[in-house]
Amino acid sequence: MKRGSILLALLPALAGAQGGGKCGGDIENALRQLDGKAEIEGIVVASDCKAWPPAGGKQTAAVMAFQRDGKSGRQRRWVIVLALLDSKTSRPLHSRRTELEEDATAAVGDLSLSLDTARYQVKPGTRALGLRFRSAARQPSGAESSWGDELLLFVPEGRQLRPVFGRTMSAQTVEVGSLSVQSTGAVWKNATMTLAVGPTGPPTAQGWNDLVITETLTRNGNAPAKFDSAPRRQQYVYHYDGKRYNLLADPAPFWDGYCCTVAW
């Protein structure tokens, strides 16, 4: 169900704890050798490395995308690796890898990947690592919707990093016309989202905290359309079901089905 005004003692999830860190050659070599069978080939097209706060300087979070040519020679593919490593030895402690194939909406550029190390304390003793993805592909000029700034949360589990949450943090959808400055009289909605950690969920959540998205919704458009541009805020609660976080709202907001470009 939607909750328009939820008074929760939210734990801070600071937006400033995002990417920009450089990765050393030792980390790149460790990620290339991650599976121990064959070295990951290709140039590094996107990367980010940051100290992992819960480890007190003893661990480093890293993400890298290695570009590999597609079978046709025209379509590009990327191997993306996310890991928590020992800061002294660069030995991967927890990791996850996936592949992305280029299409009309999916591409990796040098600014596509950034780590989000905000305090996503999903349960006592477990802090999630955030990864933000921004596709470098062009959006269609006459689209009915668009989205970006995808946020995924991963938790360390054994030698793996397990994905538990994924949502776009910005989206647009058209109400009249299309998302184009050339669409006379068009009106569209813009949504930007922030994420915070809420209180402990129901017994079925097994001690995990809820996650709360705050949506700020505005309208924009082209003359001669008339619309209310005042921002409106709405909160949405996600419960953990033992595997992943799920939205409680019914009906779901328009942006809920837009994630994620990269399948983990």
Rosetta blueprint (number, residue, H / E / L):
1 M L
2 K L
3 R E
4 G L
5 S L
6 I L
7 L L
8 L L
9 A L
10 L L
11 L E
12 P L
13 A L
14 L L
15 A L
16 G L
17 A L
18 Q L
19 G L
20 G L
21 G L
22 K L
23 C L
24 G L
25 G H
26 D H
27 I H
28 E H
29 N H
30 A H
31 L H
32 R H
33 Q L
34 L L
35 D L
36 G L
37 K L
38 A L
39 E L
40 I L
41 E L
42 G L
43 I E
44 V E
45 V E
46 A E
47 S E
48 D E
49 C E
50 K E
51 A E
52 W L
53 P H
54 P H
55 A H
56 G L
57 G L
58 K L
59 Q E
60 T E
61 A E
62 A E
63 V E
64 M E
65 A E
66 F E
67 Q E
68 R E
69 D E
70 G L
71 K L
72 S L
73 G L
74 R L
75 Q L
76 R E
77 R E
78 W E
79 V E
80 I E
81 V E
82 L E
83 A E
84 L E
85 L E
86 D E
87 S L
88 K L
89 T L
90 S L
91 R L
92 P E
93 L E
94 H E
95 S E
96 R E
97 R E
98 T E
99 E E
100 L E
101 E E
102 E L
103 D L
104 A L
105 T L
106 A L
107 A L
108 V L
109 G L
110 D L
111 L L
112 S L
113 L E
114 S E
115 L E
116 D E
117 T E
118 A E
119 R E
120 Y E
121 Q E
122 V E
123 K E
124 P L
125 G L
126 T E
127 R E
128 A E
129 L E
130 G E
131 L E
132 R E
133 F E
134 R L
135 S L
136 A L
137 A L
138 R L
139 Q L
140 P L
141 S L
142 G L
143 A L
144 E L
145 S E
146 S E
147 W E
148 G E
149 D E
150 E E
151 L E
152 L E
153 L E
154 F E
155 V E
156 P E
157 E E
158 G L
159 R L
160 Q E
161 L E
162 R E
163 P E
164 V E
165 F E
166 G E
167 R E
168 T E
169 M E
170 S E
171 A E
172 Q E
173 T E
174 V E
175 E E
176 V E
177 G L
178 S L
179 L L
180 S L
181 V L
182 Q L
183 S L
184 T L
185 G L
186 A L
187 V E
188 W E
189 K E
190 N E
191 A E
192 T E
193 M E
194 T E
195 L E
196 A E
197 V E
198 G E
199 P E
200 T E
201 G L
202 P L
203 P H
204 T H
205 A H
206 Q L
207 G L
208 W L
209 N E
210 D E
211 L E
212 V E
213 I E
214 T E
215 E E
216 T E
217 L E
218 T E
219 R E
220 N E
221 G E
222 N L
223 A L
224 P L
225 A L
226 K L
227 F L
228 D L
229 S L
230 A L
231 P L
232 R E
233 R E
234 Q E
235 Q E
236 Y E
237 V E
238 Y E
239 H E
240 Y E
241 D L
242 G L
243 K L
244 R L
245 Y E
246 N E
247 L E
248 L L
249 A L
250 D L
251 P L
252 A L
253 P L
254 F H
255 W H
256 D H
257 G H
258 Y L
259 C L
260 C L
261 T L
262 V L
263 A L
264 W L
